[in-house]
Amino acid sequence: MEKRIAVIPGDGIGPEVIGETLRVLDCATQNSGLKLAYTHYLAGGCAIDEKGCPLPDETLAGAKNSDAVLLGAVGGWKWDALPSDMRPENALLGLRAGLGLFANVRPALLYGELASACPLKPSLTEGGLDIVVIRELTGGLYFGKKERGETWAYDTMRYSDEEVRRIAHVAMKTAMGRKKQVVSVDKANILESSRLWRKVMTEVAGEYPEITLSHMYVDNAAMQLVRNPKQFDVIVTENMFGDILSDEAAMITGSIGMLPSASLGAGTLGMYEPVHGSAPDIAGQGIANPLATILSAAMMLRYSLGREDIAKNIENAVRKALENGARTKDIALADEKTISTSQMAEAVIGFLEV
Ligand code: NAD
């Protein structure tokens, strides 16, 4: 079976980590009955340079016409002075909105081998961490009505029950494949939108009798993530709370170079990208960690291409490469030998079962 993948390398280390990820994908899919047809598109700073805008029409059209989108990262110092509507990062917002991607799924996994990279006390993370943060992506404060006067400004947080319902289903379904525990994070003691959020979450959880749903205020959730992170399985929350908590969850796993993400909509089309940015400080040096992008490709196989088997094969190969001591600079201790971006991809390829 052939699937169309829109590949958007972007800027900085984006093309480096995407190139290595495609090598891993090619190897992982050989003899699998799945053929991936890649089409490359421009977005971000490189699109501004070549086409005059961060998200050219053909990129959005190509993404819409694909089975999945694999993205590196966009942005960089070169474009920092541009007006806000011309910034490279607008490409991400345009793709998310244009593809109707309302759920951002971010696993925060602390591998036992990398435990020393975690800033928390070892006793808090013994045995590793495995949390998934599900963030509502197209509603709430970031998209509500906003206005600015000379001496005042406001933003509004608005949710419809349908917006909450659809993200609730993503959370429950994700938890069904895990420990079946969902913590819904809100600020229902203060915010009216949170009271609606809590009501709808509870209703939807009723459709999944095996799921244990609990509710937590966002200030407490921020504290609990560093006090006792092992209590969490799946966290689901609105856009801004999710933006903040997913970064916090990412940080407690140690390296931003390790964390993948998926943005999902109503159908199977999704966009997959590492959590990190374009890292202009290390671009072009061949030292970026490609694992976040490789693990994003594994999520693509799972969520958009229906190939859990190949996703698991890649994830196991990553784990084995780490167990075997493969370390790019960002995840190495001072006395550990480091390898390049492409050597890390080769280490993963070496552990694939094909
Ligand atoms: P960043 O994630 O690019 O870099 C933060 C730090 O982490 C840097 O020191 C960098 O070298 C390091 N790092 C990041 N990814 C790494 C990897 N794979 N391997 C090794 N080290 C890695 O964040 P930033 O510096 O705040 O932003 C740089 C640019 O990226 C900005 O223009 C920003 O707007 C953009 N950005 C884009 C995205 C995206 O495309 N999704 C996300 C965040 C930031």
Residues whose N, C-alpha, C, O or C-beta is under 5 A from the ligand:
A	BS01	NAD	G72 A73 V74 G75 G76 G257 P274 V275 H276 G277 S278 A279 P280 D281 I282 I287 A288 N289 D330
